[in-house]
Amino acid sequence: MKLAVEMAVMEVDGEISAVAVGGDSAKFHGMLRLNQSAADIIRMLADDTTFEQMHRTLCEAYTDSTPDEVAGLLSDFLAQLKKEGLLTE
């Protein structure tokens, strides 16, 4: 899976956001406010990746969460992206 639009992730005044860039800004006219884990997911989705690859990377980065918690949060966030038309599979 991969993002359907090219997005740039940026941090300004402690707030992390993602916006569509280039020609894709015509497809998505908004801004996503993100926490750190969501920003990590958006960055991983810049390249074609799998759920399993993202899950493994997030489990290594967020050791305070169980693998099941990470899987649930990842699934929920990917579902939101898909609902907004921002994710291809």
N, C-alpha and C positions, 0 to 999 in steps of 0.2 A: 504494500500500500504506500501511497505517496500523497502529498498535498496536491490538490487540484489547481492551486494558485501559488505563485512564488511569494513567500512572505519573509519579511525581515523582522527579527526579534531585537528589541532594544530596551534598555533600562534608562529611565529618566526620573530623577528624584526618588529613587527607591521603588518605582513602579515598573513592572515588566509588561510590555505590550508587543503585539505583532500586528503588522499592517501588510497589505498586499502591495507589491512593488511592480514597476515596469508596466507592461501592457495588462497585467493581471489586476491592476488597481481599478480597471473598468468593470471587472467581474465581481469584485468584492469591495464595497465602499465603506467598510467599517474598520474597527480596531478591536482586537481581542485583548482584554486585560488578563494577564496570566500570573499564576504563581510559578515558582521555580520548576516544579516538576512538569507543569504544562509547557513551559518554555523549552525544557529538555525534549519533550515529545515533539513539539513543533520543529525543533532543529533536526531531530532524527528523521522526521517525515519529509525533509527537504530532498532526501535521497530515497529511492525505493527500499523499503524495509519490511520486515514481517513483525507480527505481533510478538512472536517468540523472541526475536532479536531485541525489540524494545523492552520487553518484560525482563529479560536477562540483564540488560544495561541498567534499568531502573532499580532492580533488586540489588545490584552491586552498589549503586549510588545511595539508595535509601534503606540502609540496613535496620532502621528503627521500625520498618513496616514488614509484615509477613509477606511471603510471595502471593498468598491469596488476596491480601489487601491491595497490593500493587496491581494484580490482575484486574480486580474490580474497578479500581480507579482508572486504570488504563482503558478498560472496556467502556466505561462511562464517558470518558473524554473523547475517545474515538467515535462513539455514537453521536455525541454532540457535533463534532466536526462533520460527520457524514450528513447529519440532519441539515446542517447549514450549507451543504454542497461543497465543502472544502476538502473532502477526502475522496481519493480514487482507490479502487482496489484491483 
